[in-house]
Amino acid sequence: MTSLSLPLKGSLTQTSPAISRSRFRLCLAIGAAVGAVIALWALAPQYILGSTGKWAHPENDLNPYLISWYYYIADQWRLPLFSLPAMGYPEGGNVLFNDGLPLTAIVTKALYKLSGLQINPFGWWGLAVYVLQGMMAARLVCAFGVRSMLAAVGAAVLAICYMPFLYRLGHVALSSHFLILWALALYVECSRERKLKSIEIGVLMLVAILVNSYQFVMVSVIVGATVIQGIELGSIRRADLVFLSVGAAIVAAAALISGYGVFVTTPDTMKASGFGFFSWNVGTLVVPPEALWHFPRHFVRDATGGQYEGESYVGLGALLLAVVCVVARPAWVRASVRRHAVLMLALTGLAVWAASNRVYFGRIPLLVYYLPRRVEAYSNYFRASGRFIWPLAYSIGVMSLAMVWRWFKPGVAVALTLLAIALQFREARPTLRVVQVYTASTHADMIQSDRLAPWLETHARVWQYPSWSCGGLAGPKREWGNDEANRELQLELLIARRGLPTNSVYTSRQLKNCHEEAAWGDNPKLAPGVLYLIGRNTPFPPALVALSASSSCVNLDWVTACSRSWGKPSD
């Protein structure tokens, strides 16, 4: 406790007064402006508007987001709030597990019910996360008492030009990294002011649970460190505990109403394999991708085949600032680490989880240790553990910038910040150009939509065999990201746009009973009002082969369509 009560020369939160409210607002505005400028330069206008271009025929993960959104806005209000019985019937689905941005889904659904307007929220959210990323990064550096507007610009650039943030454009909800920066800023502000901002913490937690479950866990760990730090500093009042309790109850109620109650009622349905595979490769935190500087050559960033989830390179600008601080002021760095031991422990814990029980540096396995089977099973609730390195990575970059402005002369701080901005942006430019091309491009129509659409209009639901979870239309030919996979996703999206129930859907949690589905293939019978879509790249039972060759079916290039409800299928 002595280190918490005695002023330390190297402290990050005790040796300078807080900035004025007007200066603080200006700091936020500058960070938001930097985010807006980069976003409007990188994101195609049609992508932001969400109606044409990329959204006409999106690829990969953008499809399930749209699919769940179309089902959701057309569906009636029900409990759990984000349940979707028609998406993947008879098991059904949920917006939550398609990363369908529940926060924006509920807003746009209410708007659709009131006005009939369909406003795709994902492009607008893509713009918003750039703006909020810059704003919260600026808030974090200014929370340390830094008054420089250049520091606010630098923080925004370091955070926005952080590779894992830019790489996550295709994962719309998961790209909401501003939530992590928001939590870190609240930690610093609460420590400096010796006052727990319990109401804002509650708002942050509620927003996080309605955006993405991974982000919610990261934010919760940082909030836990904030509360423990407040207890150690003696700054938590009885009213704070009341507000925290009420906020926790509201967040828990929102989680249950949304559909997270399945973690309690049917937890096994939420498990998937991959812990230790989708992990963090330790070296990627500081080793740049070879494409940036053509050095180092042949460094393996993904030793398992799934460590792209833990890509964490902080950027050369952020590394420069961190190295300068550690080399020039090692005693002050140690003092700050001791003073904020709880936060450091929280960030380290998240990093350990990110690395999993199979720790790699490049291709070298540094540490492999045994986990009990039950522990590993629970770990698979958040199997993509590599993502949990993000809080530490952001702390290294933005907090090092704050140290530079707190510990060095203004001239030195200005020079280092300008150099860091230049290096960080230089490295990010190739990725930003990729973002430009990605958001302006669109896939071709691969499913003969002009022929399928009229058939869908005359049917009440769709039955696909095999469904996505049970092998899909292309069978062994389908690999994630290839044309066969995207063709099937285009089909799912076309069906969702018409609100028709379908048994096949790509989702992060597969619930399909493939044995029951296979039983239909052994004895296929066509129900009225159902359009049957049968793959052509998998060996089928004789009865299904006979059906496919009957007059009830039409063979397209990539699928066989069958029905007993159409008059002239050729029409």
Order of alpha helices (4+ residues) and beta strands (2+ residues): alpha-alpha-alpha-alpha-beta-beta-alpha-alpha-alpha-alpha-alpha-alpha-alpha-alpha-alpha-alpha-alpha-alpha-alpha-beta-beta-alpha-alpha-alpha-alpha-beta-alpha-alpha-beta-alpha-beta-beta
